[in-house]
């Protein structure tokens, strides 16, 4: 498995190379809207444009703990701008774990979420609220539905954007601990953090960094601090690509993780008014 992780690290480096060297996409702005896990855990306060779809084709996360535990997670997602500044989303996380030679894999639930951007950013930050439910579907899913709520703020300056997220998951300790360990669908009770990103409009590119803390589903457990770097690039009017690398700074695991994602934006003409 060390070979697997080494190969994955090289793949992430290659992805970053292509992100930096690919031809600019012109005056596109879809790279500007960051989602949780693409490439950073901390996201911005903006929703998918109304009537637009975004299909996340290959959001991959590979994690290795200090104890030699490996986990892959791939979570295809589809988001739709159903109302002004409002999106709905469905995702299906698939996980693979290798724990001391014992391997398990399967569907880790079905995720449904809604995000609403409360205001356009002016003198005050852009604010958003989101709600999510992870349904107990699949052999690696929680024993019961897990609900979560998140508050998001984004403030833009001439030289950078800042984002603050705070998330809390409701449910019993048993339901959270039965989830697979993941920054997105695992046994986290709460998560809070800040991210900063810098955009390069002429290259349709964004580079960001984040620091966040989270607590596991066991209420008396210590919080864990994490840090990550990420890059996102718009290759064409329809496609975005992103990659990231991060590390858990405190706690028992001290895991490293890499992420990679590819998304396609599109619209269905029949859904527009007047069609």
C-alpha positions, 0 to 999 in steps of 0.5 A: 500500500506504500506503493499505492500511496506513492503512486497517488502522490505522483498522480496528484503532482501530475494533476497540479502540473496540468492545472498550472500549464493548461490553456486558460478558459477565457472569461469564465468564472465557474472556477470561482465557486468552491465547494466542500472538498473541491479542493478544500474542506472550507467552501464559499457562500455561493450557490450554483447558478439558477437553472445550471447543473454541476456534475462532479465526475471524479471527486477522489480523496485518498487518506493514509493515517500514521498507523498505516490505515488507507482509505479511498473515497469517491463521491459523485455528486450532482448539484442544481440551481433550483432557485435564485441563490439556492442549490440542491445536491445529491451525492453517493460516497463510495469508500474503500478501507484497508485496516491492517490487511482487512479490507472493506468497501461499499456505498457509505450512504446517500447524501442530500443537501440544500444551500441558500445564499442569503445575500449578495456581498456588499459591505458585509460578507456574503452569508449562506446556510446549508443543510445535509442528510446522510441516509443509511444506504450501503454497507458502510453507511451510518446505522441511521440518518445523520443530519447536519447544518452549516453556516458560511461567510465569504468576504472578498478583498482586492487581493484575496477572499476569506471564508469561514465555515461552522458545521454541526452534525446531529445524531447519536454517538453510535450513528456517527461512529458507524460512519466511515472516517472521512472529512465529508461523511465521516464521524465528525460531530462538529467542524469549524475553520477558515480558508483564504484563496487568491484568484487569477482571472486571466488564467481562470485559476484559484489557489487556496489554503485552509485551517480547520478543527473538527471533533469526532462523534464521541463527545468527550474526544479532543478536537483535531486540527487540520491544514490543506492547500488546493488549486482549482482551474477552469479548462473550458466553459464546461470543465473544472479540475482541482487537486489538493493536499493536506495533513491532520496536525494533531490527534492520534492519526496525523493522517496525510490526504490528497484530493482530486476532482473533475466537474462538468457544468451544463444546462437543460434548455427545457428547464428554462422559463418559456420552454 
